[in-house]
Amino acid sequence: MLDRIRASLPALPPAEQRVAELLLRDPRSFASLPVGELARRAEVSKPTVVRFCRSVGYDGLVDFKLKLAGTVNEGVPFVHRAVDEDDRAAELIIKVVDNAVSALMKYRNAAAPAAYERAIEALAGAARRQCRLEFYGMGNSGIVAQDAQHKFFRLGVNATAPGDSHVQVMSATMLRPGDCVVAFSNSGRSRDLIEGVELALRKGATLIAVTASGSPLAQLAQSHGQILLAADHPEDYDRYSPMVSRLLHLTIVDILTTGVALKLGQALRPTLQEIKSNLKLRRYAAGD
């Protein structure tokens, strides 16, 4: 939101530019101050403050400040970065959804296509050779690993997602060149996960790391010439209930799955059609 306003600054009238500059200097105060104080500090009229909010795409000052709060607030500790303790359901819906959409759009613009090309080619190659795909993750990231295993399993790929660190070590011990390990970690600092990944690398497996750039897991992947799909976002990795990171990682899984399915091509369609047909038989008929 702030980046968009900063980019639109030259197109605004001079008076509205002063409001924008006041906002960009101190967004947190702007979100809490009354319109009269905002007008006084920007040396404009109250209607000019409202016009500025509409010029940058919002319904008015109330709508603008609500969206701004979702951008700049750190929220209730360990719950969600955008919310406040007294938020009602309507405000929660707006803040949580806007926060997720903003993170996804920012990731869309920052994602590295070349890294995805390498990752998709490695996964598709392993699938064609009937090699193993291992999805590693601990805790919240373990849920993402299970989702990835489920999606690739439906493509007829030999995929597993061991959630226990001891099982990961045993599984990594049996990997061979041509096999792939996809490691998910929001922080990239899980000792158990990194130990399993290091063992997989020693066995010659290809690593695809989905984590924050600059993290130990990211550095491990880059130092070994492996594939890094950096998933950077403003959410603290120590947060009790990480939401944005999980959505980003799940989106990355969808991109990889779609890319591999396209690489495998026509040979995959009969299997997918048969799976869908068999699953239909297990549903209740309409009206039952």
URSUL-V815183 format. One record per pair of residues at least 12 apart in sequence whose C-alpha atoms are under 10 Angstrom apart, sorted by the first residue. I is the first residue (numbers start at 1). GAP is how many residues later the second one is. D is the distance in whole Angstrom. If there is no record, write none. Layout:
i: {I	I}
gap: {GAP	GAP}
d: {D	D}
This chain:
i: {1	1	1	1	1	1	1	2	2	2	2	2	2	2	3	4	5	5	5	5	5	5	5	5	5	6	6	6	6	8	8	8	9	9	11	12	12	12	13	13	13	15	15	15	15	15	15	15	15	16	16	16	16	16	16	16	16	16	16	17	17	18	18	18	18	18	18	18	18	19	19	19	19	19	19	19	19	19	19	19	19	20	20	20	20	20	21	22	22	22	22	22	23	23	23	26	27	27	27	27	27	27	28	28	28	28	28	28	29	29	30	30	30	31	31	31	31	31	31	31	31	31	31	31	31	32	32	32	32	33	34	34	35	35	35	35	35	35	36	47	49	50	50	52	53	66	66	66	67	67	67	67	67	67	68	68	69	69	69	69	70	70	70	70	70	70	70	70	70	70	70	71	71	71	71	71	74	74	77	77	77	78	78	78	78	78	78	78	79	79	79	79	79	80	80	80	80	80	80	80	80	80	80	80	81	81	81	81	81	81	81	81	81	81	81	82	82	82	82	82	82	83	83	83	96	96	97	99	99	99	100	100	100	100	100	101	101	102	102	103	103	103	103	103	103	103	103	104	104	104	104	104	104	106	106	107	107	107	107	107	107	108	110	110	110	111	111	111	111	111	112	112	112	113	114	114	115	115	115	115	115	115	116	116	116	116	116	116	116	116	117	117	117	118	118	118	118	119	119	119	119	119	119	119	119	119	119	119	119	119	120	120	120	120	120	120	120	120	120	120	121	121	121	121	122	122	122	122	122	122	122	122	123	123	123	123	123	123	123	123	123	123	123	123	123	123	124	124	124	124	124	124	124	124	124	124	125	125	125	125	125	125	126	126	126	126	126	126	126	127	127	127	127	127	127	127	127	127	127	127	128	128	128	129	129	129	130	130	130	130	130	130	131	131	131	131	131	131	131	131	131	132	132	132	132	132	132	132	132	132	132	132	132	132	133	133	133	133	133	133	133	133	133	133	133	133	133	133	133	133	134	134	134	134	134	134	134	134	134	134	134	134	134	134	134	134	134	134	134	135	135	135	135	135	135	135	135	135	135	135	135	135	135	135	136	136	136	136	136	136	136	136	136	136	136	136	136	136	136	136	136	136	136	136	137	137	137	137	137	137	137	137	137	137	137	137	137	137	137	137	138	138	138	138	138	138	138	138	138	138	138	139	139	139	139	140	140	140	140	140	140	140	140	140	141	141	141	141	141	141	141	141	141	141	141	141	141	142	142	142	142	142	142	142	143	143	143	143	143	144	144	144	144	144	144	144	144	144	144	144	144	145	145	145	145	145	145	145	145	145	145	145	146	146	146	146	146	147	147	147	147	148	148	148	148	148	148	148	148	148	148	149	149	149	149	151	151	151	151	151	152	152	152	152	152	152	152	154	154	154	154	154	154	155	155	155	155	155	155	155	155	155	156	156	156	159	159	160	161	161	161	163	164	164	165	165	165	165	165	165	166	166	167	168	168	168	168	168	168	168	169	169	169	169	169	169	169	169	170	170	171	171	171	172	172	172	172	172	172	172	172	172	172	173	173	173	173	173	173	174	174	174	175	175	175	175	175	175	175	175	176	176	176	176	176	176	176	177	177	177	177	177	177	177	178	178	178	179	179	179	179	179	179	180	180	180	180	180	180	180	181	181	181	181	181	181	181	181	181	182	182	182	182	182	182	182	182	182	183	183	183	183	183	183	183	183	183	184	184	184	184	184	184	184	184	184	184	185	185	185	185	185	185	185	185	185	185	185	185	186	186	186	186	186	186	186	186	186	186	186	186	186	186	186	186	186	186	186	187	187	187	187	187	187	187	187	187	187	187	187	187	187	188	188	188	188	188	188	188	188	188	188	188	188	188	189	189	189	189	189	189	189	190	190	191	191	193	194	194	194	197	197	197	197	198	198	198	198	201	201	201	201	205	206	206	206	206	206	207	207	207	207	207	207	207	207	208	208	208	208	208	209	209	209	209	209	209	209	209	210	210	210	210	210	210	210	210	210	210	211	211	211	211	211	211	211	212	212	212	212	212	212	212	212	213	213	213	213	213	214	214	215	218	229	229	230	230	231	231	231	231	232	232	232	233	233}
gap: {55	66	67	69	70	71	101	18	21	22	25	66	69	70	21	52	12	15	16	18	19	48	50	51	52	14	15	17	18	12	47	48	12	47	44	40	43	44	35	39	42	27	28	29	30	33	34	36	37	26	28	29	32	33	34	35	36	37	39	25	35	21	23	24	25	26	30	31	34	19	20	22	23	24	25	29	30	31	32	33	34	22	29	32	33	36	21	16	17	19	20	21	15	19	45	46	38	41	42	44	45	46	37	40	41	43	44	45	40	43	35	38	39	30	31	33	34	35	36	37	38	39	40	41	42	33	34	36	37	32	12	27	12	13	14	15	26	27	13	14	12	12	14	12	12	25	28	29	15	24	27	28	31	32	14	27	13	14	15	26	12	13	14	21	22	24	25	26	27	28	29	12	24	27	28	31	161	162	162	163	164	158	159	160	161	162	163	164	160	161	162	163	164	15	16	19	155	156	159	160	161	162	163	164	14	15	18	153	154	155	158	160	161	162	163	12	13	14	16	17	153	12	13	16	147	148	147	135	144	145	143	144	145	147	148	143	146	131	142	129	130	131	132	141	142	144	145	129	140	141	143	144	147	126	127	123	124	125	126	141	144	140	120	121	122	118	119	120	121	141	116	117	118	116	113	115	93	111	112	113	114	115	92	111	112	113	136	139	140	143	110	139	142	90	108	109	110	61	63	87	88	89	90	107	108	109	110	137	140	141	88	135	136	137	138	139	140	141	142	143	135	138	139	142	56	57	58	84	85	86	105	138	29	34	55	56	57	58	59	83	85	133	134	136	137	140	33	56	132	133	135	136	137	138	139	140	53	54	55	135	138	139	31	32	51	52	53	54	80	25	28	29	30	31	32	51	52	53	133	137	29	135	136	28	49	50	26	27	28	29	48	49	26	27	28	44	45	46	47	48	49	25	26	27	28	42	43	44	45	46	47	48	49	73	16	19	20	24	25	26	27	28	42	45	46	47	48	49	72	73	14	15	24	25	26	27	28	34	37	38	41	45	46	47	48	49	66	71	73	12	13	14	24	25	26	27	28	33	45	46	47	48	49	73	12	13	24	25	26	27	28	29	32	36	45	46	47	48	49	57	58	60	61	73	24	25	26	27	28	31	45	46	47	48	49	53	55	56	57	73	24	25	26	27	45	46	47	48	52	54	55	24	25	46	51	44	45	46	100	101	102	103	105	106	22	42	43	44	45	46	69	70	101	104	105	108	109	19	20	21	22	41	42	43	18	20	41	103	107	17	39	40	41	102	103	104	105	106	107	108	109	15	16	17	18	37	38	39	40	104	105	108	13	14	15	16	17	14	103	106	107	12	13	34	101	102	104	105	106	108	109	12	13	104	108	102	103	105	106	107	101	102	104	105	106	108	109	103	114	117	118	121	122	102	105	106	109	113	114	116	117	120	112	115	116	21	22	21	20	21	22	30	28	29	26	27	28	29	30	31	26	30	29	24	25	27	28	29	31	32	23	24	26	27	28	29	30	31	26	29	25	28	29	23	24	25	26	27	28	29	30	31	33	23	26	27	28	29	30	25	26	29	24	25	26	27	28	29	30	31	24	25	26	27	28	29	30	23	24	25	26	27	28	29	26	27	28	21	24	25	26	27	28	20	21	24	25	26	27	28	15	16	19	20	24	25	26	27	28	15	24	25	26	27	28	45	46	71	13	14	24	25	26	27	28	34	45	24	25	26	27	28	33	45	47	62	65	24	25	26	27	30	32	33	46	52	60	61	64	24	25	26	29	31	44	45	46	47	49	50	51	52	56	58	59	60	62	63	23	24	25	26	27	28	29	30	31	45	49	50	51	58	21	22	23	24	25	26	27	28	29	30	31	32	49	22	23	26	27	28	29	48	26	27	25	26	24	22	23	26	12	20	23	24	19	22	23	26	19	20	23	25	21	15	18	19	20	21	13	14	15	17	18	19	20	21	13	18	19	20	21	12	13	17	18	19	20	21	22	17	18	19	20	21	22	38	39	42	43	17	18	19	20	21	34	38	16	17	18	19	20	21	25	33	15	16	17	18	19	16	18	15	12	20	23	19	22	14	17	18	21	12	13	16	12	15}
d: {10	8	7	10	7	10	8	10	9	7	8	8	8	9	9	8	10	7	10	9	8	10	10	7	10	8	8	10	8	9	9	8	8	9	10	8	8	9	10	9	10	8	8	6	9	7	9	10	9	9	8	10	6	7	9	8	5	9	9	9	8	10	9	6	8	8	10	9	10	8	8	9	5	8	8	8	6	10	10	7	9	9	9	8	9	10	8	8	10	8	6	10	9	9	10	10	10	8	9	9	7	9	10	8	7	9	6	7	10	10	8	9	9	10	9	8	5	8	9	6	6	10	10	9	9	8	10	10	8	10	10	10	9	10	7	8	8	10	9	10	7	9	9	10	9	8	9	8	10	10	8	7	8	9	10	10	7	8	9	8	5	7	9	9	9	8	5	8	10	8	7	10	8	9	7	9	9	10	8	8	10	9	10	8	4	5	6	8	7	6	5	8	9	10	8	10	8	10	8	9	7	7	7	9	9	9	9	9	7	8	9	10	9	9	10	10	6	7	9	7	10	7	8	10	9	9	10	10	10	8	8	6	9	8	9	9	10	10	10	9	7	8	9	7	9	9	8	9	8	10	8	7	8	9	8	9	7	7	8	8	10	10	9	9	9	8	7	8	9	10	9	8	8	9	10	10	9	10	6	7	6	9	10	8	9	7	9	8	8	9	10	9	9	9	9	7	10	10	9	9	9	7	10	9	7	9	8	7	9	9	10	9	6	8	9	6	6	9	10	8	10	9	7	8	8	9	7	8	9	9	9	9	10	10	9	9	7	9	9	9	9	8	9	9	7	10	9	10	10	9	8	5	8	9	6	7	8	9	10	9	9	9	9	9	10	6	6	7	10	9	9	8	6	7	9	10	9	9	9	8	9	10	8	10	8	9	9	7	7	10	9	9	8	7	9	9	9	9	6	5	8	8	5	6	8	10	8	9	10	8	5	6	8	9	8	9	10	8	6	5	7	9	9	9	6	5	6	8	10	10	10	8	9	6	5	6	8	9	8	8	9	8	6	5	6	8	10	10	10	9	7	7	8	6	5	7	9	9	9	6	5	6	8	9	10	10	9	6	7	7	9	9	7	10	7	6	5	6	9	7	10	8	8	10	8	8	7	9	9	9	9	6	5	6	9	9	10	7	10	10	9	6	8	8	9	8	7	10	8	8	7	8	10	9	10	9	9	9	10	9	8	10	10	8	9	9	6	6	7	10	10	10	10	9	7	8	10	8	8	6	9	9	8	9	9	9	10	9	9	9	10	7	9	7	9	10	7	6	10	10	8	9	6	9	8	8	8	7	10	9	9	9	10	8	6	8	8	9	8	8	9	9	8	9	10	8	9	6	8	9	8	6	10	9	10	8	8	10	7	10	9	10	9	7	10	9	9	10	10	9	7	8	10	8	9	7	9	7	9	8	7	10	8	8	9	10	10	10	10	10	10	10	9	10	10	6	7	10	9	7	9	9	9	9	8	9	6	9	10	9	9	9	8	5	8	10	7	8	9	10	9	10	9	10	6	8	9	6	5	9	9	8	9	9	7	7	10	9	7	10	9	8	9	6	9	9	6	8	6	10	8	9	9	6	6	6	9	9	9	10	7	4	5	7	8	6	7	9	9	8	5	6	9	9	10	9	5	5	6	7	10	8	7	9	7	6	5	6	8	9	8	6	5	6	7	9	10	10	9	7	7	6	5	6	8	9	10	9	6	5	6	10	9	10	10	10	8	8	6	5	8	10	8	10	10	9	9	10	9	8	5	6	9	10	10	8	9	10	10	9	6	9	9	10	6	8	10	8	10	7	6	9	10	7	9	8	10	10	9	5	8	10	9	8	6	6	9	9	5	6	5	7	9	10	9	9	10	7	6	7	9	10	9	8	10	10	9	8	6	8	9	9	9	9	10	8	9	10	10	9	8	9	10	10	10	10	7	8	10	7	10	9	9	6	6	8	7	7	5	6	7	7	9	8	6	5	6	8	10	9	6	5	6	7	10	10	7	8	9	8	7	5	5	8	9	8	9	8	5	5	5	8	9	10	8	8	5	7	7	9	10	10	8	10	8	10	10	8	7	7	9	10	8	9	7	9}
